[in-house]
Amino acid sequence: MSTYPMTAIVLCGGSSQRLGYPKEMLRVDGAPLVIRTAERLRRIFSAVHINSNNPAFLRFCSPFPVYPDAVRDMGPLAGLHAGLRHAGTDRCFFLPCDMPFVPDDHVRRLVERALASSAKAVTACLPGRREPLCGVYSRELLPRLEVLLTGESHRSVAAFLDAVGAESVDFSAADAPSFRDIDAAEDIPLLNRIHADVEPLPVARLPIRSGRSSSPASDIVAVEYPLSLYVNGLKLVTVLCLPTAMREMAVGLAVYLGLVRRREEIRGIRMDYDAKRAMLQLDVSDEAIRSASQVLITSTCGASIYGGRGESPGDEAVSEGRRIRLAHILDCLRVLRPMGPVFSRAGSTHQAAFSDGERLRLFFEDIGRHNAVDKIIGASLLEDMDLAHGVIMATGRLSSEMVIKAARRGVPILASPSGVTTNAVDLAAKHAITFIGFARGGRANIYTRPERVIDDR
C-alpha cells in the first residue's frame, strides 16, 4: 500500500506528572516509545517528524527530525504550530506519542476524510468527546495559530477547532480503547497489546513528609532493580541496576567476563520481568560460566574482577582508530547529564555514550556507572556496531574495570569528566587506549596515547 504525501507529527507534549517519567522515553521492543510510534507511521506517510520539548533525550537515537515548540509553555496549540511550521507538506497528521494504540486503519480513515474534504482540520471523535490531537491539520492554519499563541485570546484547542470549522470522523464506543493514552504507571502493561517487550518504569513516586509541614508529599526516585543474570541456565550474578536496557547490560556484562566476543555467539536472550531475570544462551562451556560466577562479586557500581577467560583481554593493543577533536569530546560530556530522562526527573544516575567522532551513536544511563558502560558494550555487540573508531564517554570515576570493558570491544579512547585510578592508567597504556580524565570546564587530562586527540580548544 502506498504512503500518503503528508507529514506525520508525533507529539511529545505534556509534563508526564502522573507517570513521573517522560512518556516518549518508555522503552518498548528495545527503543523509546516515540521512536517505535514514528517507525510505524513511516509506513503510512511520506515523512515523519517528532515534536518534543526535550530533544536532548532523543538526539542519539532518532532517525527522524526532532524539534521543540517555537512558543514554549503554551500547551497543545504550540505543538500543532511547531509541527505545521516545520513540515514540508500542505497537510500534517498528528498523533500523541502516549496514544500508541490507534490502529493503521483508523489513521487511514482520518487521512482519507481529510483528503476528500475542504476543511482545514479533521479530527477523531468518540461518543462524548473529541480527540483534537489525533487528526489532520492544514498548514493554512499557521497564521491563526500564531495569533493565538502570541496574543491574549483564549487558547483552548476545542475553541480553535470550532473557530476554523473543523470536521470530525466519528468512531464508536467500541473503538474507545484504541484512543486510550498512557498516563500512569498502571497503564504501562497495556503496551503489551502491541509490543512484545515492555520494560518496567524506571522511576517510582515515594511519599515524603516535609519538616516544615504536616501535609504529605511525594518525590520521584530512580528504581533500584535486582536483575539476576543466567547464562545457559546457570545463575551467574545478581546486579542492582536501573530497569532499562537490561538485555544490553546482560550482554555487556557477559562481554566483560569474556564469555562472549561476537554477535553470533549469542543463541538467545529472554527477559522475565516478573522474576527479574535475564537469560542468555551463549556458545560457551559450563566450566567457563562457573569460573566467572566463582570470582564475580558485584554491586551497583559493577564488578571488580577481569573476567572468566583470563584476567584481561591479553596484551594486545587496540586499533589506532581515528583522531577525534577534544572539543567534540568536551561537548558530548557536557550534554550527557541532560540526555538522561531518569536523571532529569530523579537524579541518582550515571550516563555513558559512544561517539564515532561526529555524533553520539549510543547512550544509556544507570544507577551504576559500570552498568551504563555495560549497556553501551552490549548494545554495540547486538547491533554489530564497530567501536574501533570512536570514544566511550562516561560520568563517574574511570577505574581499571572500565578499561577492560573498552579493551574487550577495541575502543581506542575512553573519557570522563571525573578522576581516574593508577591501575586504570597502567592498563590503558598496556592496551594502547587513549585515557582521558577530568574532561570538563574546557580542559582535560590525557594520561596515555594523546596522539589520537586533536586539541582544538
N, C-alpha and C positions, 0 to 999 in steps of 0.2 A: 504494500500500500504506500502510495507516495506521501511525502510530507507537505504540510501547508506552508506557503510562503509568508510566514508570520514568525515573530519573535515570541518565545515563551519566557516569562519572567518568573523566577522562583523568589518569593518574598520571605525574608528572614526577619521581619519586623517583630516588635514586641520584646518585653524585658524578661519573659520566662520566669516571672516571680514565683508562681506556684511550683514550677518544676525545680527552680533553683539552679538551672544549668541551661546554656543556650540550646534550644531545641534543634537548631540546624546541625549541631555537632554530636548529637546522639549517633553512636556507631552501629550501623546495620550492614551485614554482609561485608564487613571489613572496611567500611568507608563512612564518612559523615552522611547523615540522612539527607541533607540538601544535595549532596553530590549524587546519591542514588536517585533522588527525585529528578534532578536535572538530566541524568542519563536516560531515564525513561521518557522524558519529554522530547529528548533529541530524536527519538524515533518518530515523532509526530510533527515536529516543527523544523523549519529550516535553520533556525538559530535559537540558542538558549542563553540567557543571562541570569545572573544571581544578584539580587539586591540585598545587601547586608550592611548594617552599621558597625559591624565588627569584621571588616575584611581581613584583618591580620590572622584570624582563625583559619582562613581558607587559602592564604597566599601560597602555601606549599603544595596543595593537593587539588586545586581546581583547574581543570582544563577549560573552564568557562569564564567569560569576563565577570568580574565581581566589582561592584561599585556601591558606595553608600548613598543615602539621601542627600540631595543638594541643599535641602532646607531641613535642618535637624529638629527633632522633638516635636514633630507635627502630626504624628500618627499615620494611619493607613494612606491618607491622601498624599503624603510625602513619598511613600513607596510607589504609588501609581505614577506620580510625577517623575520620579527618578527613572523608572522603567521605560516610560514613553520617551523621555528625554534622550536616553542612550540608545534606543532601538533604531535599527535601520530599516524598519518596515512600517507600513501605514497603520497596521493593527498589531496589537500585542495581546497574548493570552497570559493572564495572571493566575498564579496558584500559590497559596501559602505553603511553606515547607512543612508546617505542622499539620497539614491536611493531606497526608500521603495516600489515602485510601480511594480517592476519586479515580474510577477506572477510565481506561482509554476511551471506551465507548461514550461515557459522559462528556469527556473532553471534546471528542469529535462532534458530538451533538451540539455543544455550545458554539464551536467554531463554525459549523455548517449554518447554524441560525444566524450568526453574525455576518457571514459572507452573503447570505441571502437578504439581509436587512440593511436599511439605510441608517439605522440607529447608531449613535456614537458609542454606545455601551450595551453589552448583552451579558447578563449575569445569571447565575443559577438561583433558583428559588425553590424552597421547600415549604410545605404547609406551615404557615405561621411565621416564616422568617425568610429573609433574603440572604444570600451568600455573596456579598459585594466584592470580595477579593478572589472569587472564583469566576472568571469571565473574561470577555474580550473587550478591550478599550481601543479607541481610535486616537492617533496622535493629534488629531484636530482638537482634542480636549486640553492640550497643553496650556494654551493661554488662559483658559478658565481656571485650571489648577493653580497656575502661578499667581493669579489674582487672589484666590482663596488663601494660599499659603503665605503671601506677603501682606495681606490686609488684615482687618479686624473682624471680618464677617464670620459667620458660623461655619465650622469645618467638619460637619457631620457628613460621612460618606453617603448615608441614606438620603440626606437633603440634596447632596450634589447629584446623585443619580436621578432623583425626581426632577431636578432643575434642567438636566440635559436630555430628559425624555428617554431614559434607559429602558430597554426591553428586558424581559426575563424568560428563561426557559424553565418550565415547571417540572419538578421531579416529585415523585410520590413519597409518602411517609416510609414506604419500604426502602427507599433509597437513602434515608437519613444516615444510616451507619457509614455510608460511603463518604459523607461530608463531615464526619466526626474529626475533631482535631486532637492532637496530643498535647495535653495541658497540665498533667500532673504525673507523679511517679507511678500511680496505679494504672495509668493509660499505656505505659511503655510495653507491657506484654501484648497489647493489641497489635503491635508492629509485627508479631509473628504471623499474622494473617498473610502478609505479603513478602516477608523477608525470612530467609532460612536461619540467619544468625543475628540475634538482637542482644547486644551487650548490656550488662546491668548499668544502672545510673551511677556515675562515679562520685556523686556528692549526696549528702544527706542533710536534712534540716533538723537540728537538735535544739531542745529548749534550753534557755539560759535565764538567769534572774539577775537583773542589774542590782548593784549595790545601792543605787540611789532610788530605786523604785521597787514596789512590791508586785508590779504587774509583770506577767510572764512575757518573755520574748523568745526569739529563736535566732540561730546562727547557721549559716551554710558551711559545712566542713567536708573535707575530702574523705572518701571512703577508703579504709584500710582493709584490703580483701585478702584472705588467706587462700592462695591458689596452690593446690598440690599438683606437681608435675609427675606424670607417669610416662615411662619410656618402655615400649614393648610389654606393657602390663606390670612393670616393676616400678614401685614408687621411688622417685629419685630425691625429691625435696619438696618442702612447702615454702613458698615465697610470699611475703607480705607485699602487696602491690596495689596500684590503682586498677580498678576493674575495667580497663580499656586496652585494646590491642594485646590481649593476653596470648593469642596464638603467636603473634610476632615475638613476644617476650619469651615464651616457652622455646621457640626455635632458637632465638638468640642465646639463651642460656645453654642450650644443647651445643651450639657452636662454641661458646666459651669453654665448655667442658671437653671439647674435642670429640664429641660424639657424632657430629655431622659436619661435612665440609661443602657439600654440593646439594642443589635442589633435588636431584634425582635420588638422593639417599633418603629422602622423606617419603615414606609409603602412605602416610595418612596422618591427619590431625583431627581430633574430635574434642569438642568442648562440652562439659556438663556443668552448666552454671548453677544448678540446684545443689550438686555435690561439690561444687567449687574445685573442679578437676580439669586439667588439660592433659590429653592423652595423645602422645606421639607414637607413631610406628616408624622406626628408623632401621636402616640397613646397618645394624651394629650388633655385636655379640652381647649376650647377657653378662659376660665377665667384665666387659668394658663399662657397662651400666653399673654393676655392683661396685666396681673400683671407684667410679665417680661418686656414687652415693656414700661410700665409706669416708671419703675425705671432704665432702661438701658440708660446710657449716655456713648457713645463710641468715640474712636479716633483711630489713627493709632497704638497707644500703648495699645488699648484694654479697657475693661470696669473697672469701679471702684466700682462695687457692687458684692454682693454674689449670687444673682440669685433668680429665680422665685419661687422655692418651699421652701422658708425659707432662712434665712440669711447665713447659712453654711451647710455643709453636715451633721451636727449633731455633737455630742460629741464623736462618736465612733473613735477608733484608727484604723489606717491601719494595715494590717497584718505584721508579723515580716519580711517576705521576706527572702532573703539570704544575707549573708555577702559578701561585694564586696571590692576588693582591691582599695585603694586610688590611687595607681599608674595607674590603669586602668581608673579611672575617670579623672585623670590629663591628661593622654594620649589622651582620647577622646575629652576633652575640647580643647586641643591644636590643634586638626585637624579639629574642626568644621568650622572655617573660610574658609580654603582651600577647603572644601567639597561643599561650596555654589557656584553653577555655576553663579548666578546673582552677588554675591559678587565678584567673580573672575574677572568679566568684568566691573561692575558698582559700587561696594561697596554698601553702604546705606542699608544693610540688617542685620537682626539678624538671628541666627541659633538656632535650637533646635533638640535634638536627644534623642532616648531611647535606652539604652543598657541593655541586660539581664545579664550583668556582664562578658560576654565572648566576645561579638561583638555587634556592632551597628545594631539594627533591624529596626529603623525608623529614618528618617532625613528629615527636612524641613527648608526652610528659608522664611523670610517675611520682609517687611519694618517695621513691628511692632513685638516686642518681644512676646507680648501676642498672636498675630496671629500665630506665629511659634509654640508655645506650643499648641494652639488650634488644629493645624493641626496634631500634634502628638496624642493628645487625640482622635480626630475624626477618624484618621486612625486606631488606636487601636480598637475602637469600631466597625468600619466597617469590620475589618479583624478578629474580635473575638480574639484579641491578649491580653493575660493576662499581665497587667503591675505590678502585685503584687510582682514580683521577679526581680526587676531591678531598674534603676535610670533614671530619666529625667534630662538632662543637657541642659542648655540654656545660650546664651550670653545675657548680659544686667542684669539690677538690678532685684533681686528677691523680689517682693513685695507680699502683702497678697493675691492678686488675683491668683498669681502663685501657692501658697499653696493650695487654694481652688480647682484649676484645678487638681492638683495632688491628693488631698484627694478624690475627686469625683470618680477617677478611681483607688483608692487604691495604689497609687505609694508610696513606702516606703522611697525613697531617692530623694532629689532634690538638684542640684548643679549648681553653676555658677562661672565664673571667676571674676564676678563683686560683688558689695556690696548687702546688704540686708536691710530690714527695721524692726523696733521694732515689729510692728503688725504682720509681717510675721513670725518672730521668735516665738511670742506668739502662733500664730495659728499652727505652725509646732509642737510645744510642745503639744498643745491640741490634735492634731491628731496623735501624736507619729511618725511624719515624721522626718527622719534624714535630717537636713538642713545644707547645706554647701555653704559658700561664699568665695570669694577671692581665688578660687582654680586655682592657676597659679604660675609659677615660682618654681614648686616643693614643694609648700606648700598649705595649705588650712585651713580655719577656720570652725570648726564643732560646730554649736551652739546647736544642740539638738540630742539626741539619737546616740551618737558616736559608740555604740557597733556594729552597722551594718557595720562599716568601718574597714577594715584590713589595718593598717598603715604599708605598706611595702616599704616606700620610702628609 
